[in-house]
Amino acid sequence: MNNFNRVDVLLKQLGILKSREQAKLACEKGKITRDGKILKPSSSICVDDVIKIEFTDRKRAYKLLKIPDSKNMKKTKAKDYYQIVENYEHI
């Protein structure tokens, strides 16, 4: 099991975004950041990293708790891999 993963793959695996393509586009539009820096789709994400995602109607910050060891996981299990640490709606 790796202790890091590509951000586009990880966001799809965890069900945070629906597809790698959606994650790629969000990165390219500057909607996904870590420590204030815009991430590329190929950026590595490690355990304990906090990434912020700007959705159309809200912003959320996710802390990665562990890296999935399987490509396919049940939606109910996916939430064991991250924690929402910040959540606010656009005004």
Contacts in CASP RR format, 6 or more apart in sequence:
PFRMAT RR
TARGET T0000
AUTHOR 0000-0000-0000
METHOD contacts of the structure
MODEL  1
MNNFNRVDVLLKQLGILKSREQAKLACEKGKITRDGKILKPSSSICVDDV
IKIEFTDRKRAYKLLKIPDSKNMKKTKAKDYYQIVENYEHI
1 67 0 8 1.000
1 69 0 8 1.000
2 67 0 8 1.000
3 46 0 8 1.000
3 47 0 8 1.000
3 67 0 8 1.000
4 44 0 8 1.000
4 45 0 8 1.000
4 46 0 8 1.000
4 47 0 8 1.000
4 67 0 8 1.000
5 13 0 8 1.000
5 44 0 8 1.000
5 45 0 8 1.000
5 67 0 8 1.000
5 68 0 8 1.000
6 41 0 8 1.000
6 42 0 8 1.000
6 43 0 8 1.000
6 44 0 8 1.000
6 45 0 8 1.000
7 23 0 8 1.000
7 27 0 8 1.000
7 32 0 8 1.000
7 39 0 8 1.000
7 40 0 8 1.000
7 41 0 8 1.000
7 42 0 8 1.000
7 43 0 8 1.000
7 44 0 8 1.000
7 45 0 8 1.000
7 51 0 8 1.000
8 20 0 8 1.000
8 23 0 8 1.000
8 24 0 8 1.000
8 27 0 8 1.000
8 41 0 8 1.000
8 42 0 8 1.000
9 20 0 8 1.000
9 23 0 8 1.000
10 45 0 8 1.000
10 64 0 8 1.000
10 67 0 8 1.000
10 68 0 8 1.000
11 17 0 8 1.000
11 20 0 8 1.000
11 23 0 8 1.000
11 32 0 8 1.000
11 53 0 8 1.000
12 18 0 8 1.000
12 19 0 8 1.000
12 20 0 8 1.000
12 22 0 8 1.000
12 23 0 8 1.000
13 68 0 8 1.000
13 71 0 8 1.000
13 73 0 8 1.000
13 78 0 8 1.000
14 68 0 8 1.000
14 78 0 8 1.000
14 81 0 8 1.000
14 82 0 8 1.000
15 75 0 8 1.000
15 78 0 8 1.000
16 53 0 8 1.000
16 62 0 8 1.000
16 82 0 8 1.000
17 23 0 8 1.000
17 26 0 8 1.000
17 53 0 8 1.000
20 41 0 8 1.000
23 32 0 8 1.000
23 41 0 8 1.000
24 41 0 8 1.000
26 32 0 8 1.000
26 53 0 8 1.000
26 54 0 8 1.000
27 38 0 8 1.000
27 39 0 8 1.000
27 40 0 8 1.000
27 41 0 8 1.000
27 43 0 8 1.000
28 41 0 8 1.000
30 38 0 8 1.000
30 54 0 8 1.000
31 53 0 8 1.000
31 54 0 8 1.000
31 55 0 8 1.000
32 38 0 8 1.000
32 39 0 8 1.000
32 51 0 8 1.000
32 52 0 8 1.000
32 53 0 8 1.000
32 54 0 8 1.000
33 39 0 8 1.000
33 51 0 8 1.000
33 52 0 8 1.000
34 43 0 8 1.000
34 45 0 8 1.000
34 49 0 8 1.000
34 50 0 8 1.000
34 51 0 8 1.000
34 52 0 8 1.000
36 52 0 8 1.000
39 51 0 8 1.000
45 51 0 8 1.000
45 64 0 8 1.000
46 64 0 8 1.000
47 64 0 8 1.000
47 65 0 8 1.000
47 66 0 8 1.000
47 67 0 8 1.000
48 63 0 8 1.000
48 64 0 8 1.000
48 65 0 8 1.000
49 63 0 8 1.000
49 64 0 8 1.000
50 61 0 8 1.000
50 62 0 8 1.000
50 63 0 8 1.000
50 64 0 8 1.000
50 85 0 8 1.000
51 61 0 8 1.000
51 62 0 8 1.000
51 64 0 8 1.000
52 59 0 8 1.000
52 60 0 8 1.000
52 61 0 8 1.000
52 62 0 8 1.000
52 86 0 8 1.000
53 59 0 8 1.000
53 60 0 8 1.000
53 61 0 8 1.000
53 62 0 8 1.000
57 89 0 8 1.000
57 90 0 8 1.000
58 87 0 8 1.000
58 88 0 8 1.000
58 89 0 8 1.000
58 90 0 8 1.000
59 86 0 8 1.000
59 87 0 8 1.000
59 88 0 8 1.000
59 90 0 8 1.000
60 84 0 8 1.000
60 86 0 8 1.000
60 87 0 8 1.000
61 84 0 8 1.000
61 85 0 8 1.000
61 86 0 8 1.000
61 87 0 8 1.000
62 82 0 8 1.000
62 83 0 8 1.000
62 84 0 8 1.000
62 85 0 8 1.000
63 82 0 8 1.000
63 83 0 8 1.000
63 85 0 8 1.000
64 81 0 8 1.000
64 82 0 8 1.000
65 80 0 8 1.000
65 81 0 8 1.000
65 82 0 8 1.000
65 83 0 8 1.000
66 80 0 8 1.000
66 81 0 8 1.000
67 81 0 8 1.000
68 78 0 8 1.000
68 81 0 8 1.000
END
